[in-house]
């Protein structure tokens, strides 16, 4: 996948989620792209991908702190669970690959469970 393909995927997918108020591209280089998907003031999903080194970072952020996340480094996924977002979950479930759509669905569930939307 190229960085342009990934960017199109992020923008297209984010536009289908009602809780996403704005899609802001923060940075784009030849191999990487970074987005902020705005939910509310101080509440957003950050998306980062580097297609050259196969890194993806997905994080639900509230007031500067991660509430939930999923990351892939060198093709190996892990999760930062909502009940302990500073930990790394490499369990079978935590290591499952995810898509932007799946992550936004999981983020929506986390937002509802925490009473943020």
C-alpha positions as CSV (number, residue, x, y, z in Angstrom):
1,X,0.0,0.0,0.0
2,X,1.3,3.5,-0.8
3,X,1.0,6.4,1.5
4,X,-1.6,8.0,-0.9
5,X,-3.7,4.8,-0.7
6,X,-3.5,4.9,3.1
7,X,-4.5,8.6,3.1
8,X,-7.5,7.9,0.9
9,X,-8.5,5.0,3.1
10,X,-8.4,7.2,6.3
11,X,-10.3,10.1,4.8
12,X,-13.0,7.8,3.2
13,X,-13.5,5.7,6.3
14,X,-13.5,8.6,8.7
15,X,-16.2,10.4,6.7
16,X,-18.6,7.5,7.4
17,X,-18.5,8.0,11.2
18,X,-21.0,10.5,12.6
19,X,-18.9,11.2,15.7
20,X,-16.0,12.4,13.6
21,X,-16.5,16.2,13.2
22,X,-13.4,16.9,11.0
23,X,-10.5,15.2,9.3
24,X,-7.2,17.1,9.6
25,X,-4.1,15.9,7.9
26,X,-1.2,17.0,10.1
27,X,1.7,15.8,8.0
28,X,2.4,13.8,4.8
29,X,5.8,12.7,3.5
30,X,6.8,10.3,0.8
31,X,6.4,7.4,3.2
32,X,4.3,8.6,6.1
33,X,1.1,10.4,6.9
34,X,-0.5,11.6,10.2
35,X,-4.1,12.6,10.8
36,X,-6.2,13.9,13.6
37,X,-9.8,12.9,13.4
38,X,-11.6,15.5,15.5
39,X,-14.5,14.3,17.7
40,X,-14.7,17.3,20.0
41,X,-12.5,19.9,21.7
42,X,-9.6,17.9,23.2
43,X,-11.0,14.6,22.0
44,X,-9.8,13.0,18.8
45,X,-8.4,9.9,17.1
46,X,-4.8,10.1,15.9
47,X,-3.8,8.0,12.9
48,X,-0.2,7.6,11.9
49,X,1.3,5.3,9.2
50,X,4.7,4.8,7.8
51,X,4.4,2.5,4.7
52,X,8.2,2.1,4.4
53,X,8.7,0.5,7.8
54,X,5.2,-1.0,8.2
55,X,4.3,1.1,11.2
56,X,0.7,2.1,12.1
57,X,-0.4,3.9,15.2
58,X,-4.0,4.4,16.1
59,X,-4.9,6.2,19.3
60,X,-8.0,7.6,20.9
61,X,-6.9,10.7,22.8
62,X,-8.7,12.8,25.4
63,X,-7.1,15.9,27.0
64,X,-3.7,14.8,25.8
65,X,-3.9,11.2,27.2
66,X,-4.5,8.0,25.3
67,X,-7.8,6.3,26.2
68,X,-7.4,3.4,23.8
69,X,-5.0,2.4,21.1
70,X,-3.7,-0.2,18.6
71,X,-0.3,-0.2,17.1
72,X,1.6,-2.2,14.5
73,X,5.4,-2.3,14.4
74,X,7.2,-4.4,11.8
75,X,3.9,-6.3,11.1
76,X,3.3,-7.1,14.8
77,X,0.1,-5.7,16.3
78,X,-0.7,-4.9,19.9
79,X,-3.4,-3.1,21.8
80,X,-3.5,-0.4,24.5
81,X,-6.8,-1.5,26.2
82,X,-9.3,1.1,27.5
83,X,-9.0,-0.2,31.1
84,X,-5.2,0.1,31.0
85,X,-4.2,2.4,28.1
86,X,-0.5,2.7,29.1
87,X,0.0,-1.1,28.9
88,X,0.7,-3.3,25.8
89,X,-1.6,-6.2,25.2
90,X,0.1,-8.9,23.0
91,X,-2.6,-11.5,23.7
92,X,-4.3,-13.3,20.9
93,X,-7.0,-10.7,20.8
94,X,-4.7,-7.8,21.4
95,X,-2.4,-8.9,18.5
96,X,-5.2,-9.1,15.9
97,X,-4.6,-6.9,12.9
98,X,-7.1,-4.1,12.7
99,X,-8.4,-1.7,10.1
100,X,-9.2,2.0,10.4
101,X,-12.9,1.1,10.3
102,X,-12.6,-1.5,13.1
103,X,-10.5,0.9,15.2
104,X,-13.1,3.7,14.8
105,X,-15.9,1.2,15.8
106,X,-13.9,0.2,18.9
107,X,-13.2,3.9,19.7
108,X,-16.9,4.6,19.4
109,X,-17.6,1.8,21.9
110,X,-15.0,3.2,24.3
111,X,-16.4,6.7,24.0
112,X,-19.9,5.5,24.8
113,X,-18.7,3.3,27.7
114,X,-16.8,6.3,29.2
115,X,-19.7,8.6,28.7
116,X,-17.8,10.9,26.3
117,X,-20.4,10.7,23.5
